[in-house]
Amino acid sequence: MRVVLLMAITINGYIAGLDDDTDWVKDIDALNQTITEFGVVIMGKRTYLECIKYNVFPYKNALNIVMTHNISLQNKNTDQILFLDKSPKEAVDLLKQRGVKQSLLMGGGHLNGSFLKEGLIDEILLDIHPIIMAKGIHLFESEFSNQQLELLNVQQINDQIIQLRYRIKK
Ligand SMILES: NC(=O)c1ccc[n+]([C@@H]2O[C@H](COP(=O)([O-])OP(=O)(O)OC[C@H]3O[C@@H](n4cnc5c(N)ncnc54)[C@H](OP(=O)(O)O)[C@@H]3O)[C@@H](O)[C@H]2O)c1
């Protein structure tokens, strides 16, 4: 199964401010289009809580997977929402067993780092926003080793945002 990481980032590589500020993210229409195309989104528990705050959870037209060690959240599972207490590898294996061909990894920094560390990300899509942020949450948090990438595409999304598509060399 192909895992594609999609993130809006500042030009200095942050995905949110230290106070979780993402008010600067301006590519929501393109995001929803990509989510529909993939049909499965995977996010960490803190991102899930932010999505609730912004009233965008669950994403429509997709299976929403929330990675959390809080098993009590599994009471909220529906056909469209799956709270999983699993490692990234176990989550990917589960999706493969269900016949899923591709899924969109949607943050945040800690979950991104866990997937990167386990070699589970195939491609990275970065929507680069015209902002420099003094402090914040990095694209990848936690520990991982150096990775070599291949640039696949550069696309201008609108008059402010550039999207870069990379393949992670394995
Ligand atoms: N700019 C963007 O495109 C974008 C996209 C997404 C998110 N964000 C921002 O990113 C921030 C959240 O990122 P974050 O790094 O703080 O949190 P996160 O990665 O969203 O969530 C981390 C939490 O997920 C759970 N988890 C379960 N399995 C995990 C695993 N294998 N690895 C890591 N976490 C796992 C843990 O919660 P439990 O304690 O419940 O187990 C952990 O505390 C928010 O501000 C959000 O708005 C930005």
The ligand as a Gaussian input file, in Angstrom:
#p B3LYP/6-31G(d) Opt

LIG

0 1
 N        0.210000      22.024000       8.570000
 C       -0.382000      20.883000       8.386000
 O       -0.614000      20.434000       7.235000
 C       -0.789000      20.059000       9.570000
 C       -1.359000      18.798000       9.370000
 C       -1.679000      18.031000      10.482000
 C       -1.445000      18.499000      11.747000
 N       -0.913000      19.723000      11.914000
 C       -0.660000      20.236000      13.264000
 O        0.245000      19.365000      13.950000
 C        0.012000      19.492000      15.358000
 C       -0.091000      18.107000      15.991000
 O        1.135000      17.421000      15.778000
 P        1.831000      16.636000      16.973000
 O        3.131000      16.162000      16.479000
 O        1.821000      17.492000      18.195000
 O        0.821000      15.438000      17.267000
 P        0.257000      14.220000      16.352000
 O        1.366000      13.567000      15.626000
 O       -0.933000      14.705000      15.604000
 O       -0.314000      13.263000      17.473000
 C        0.571000      12.630000      18.365000
 C       -0.241000      11.680000      19.227000
 O       -0.726000      10.615000      18.421000
 C       -0.779000       9.422000      19.203000
 N       -0.013000       8.335000      18.570000
 C       -0.431000       7.060000      18.411000
 N        0.476000       6.316000      17.803000
 C        1.514000       7.116000      17.566000
 C        2.756000       6.891000      16.964000
 N        3.118000       5.696000      16.486000
 N        3.604000       7.928000      16.848000
 C        3.244000       9.153000      17.317000
 N        2.048000       9.417000      17.912000
 C        1.203000       8.401000      18.031000
 C       -0.228000       9.795000      20.566000
 O       -1.376000      10.136000      21.332000
 P       -1.948000       9.170000      22.502000
 O       -1.367000       9.696000      23.752000
 O       -3.417000       9.327000      22.408000
 O       -1.487000       7.788000      22.192000
 C        0.580000      11.041000      20.319000
 O        0.659000      11.883000      21.443000
 C       -1.267000      20.283000      15.514000
 O       -0.932000      21.617000      15.816000
 C       -1.889000      20.228000      14.130000
 O       -2.711000      21.339000      13.855000
 C       -0.570000      20.519000      10.857000

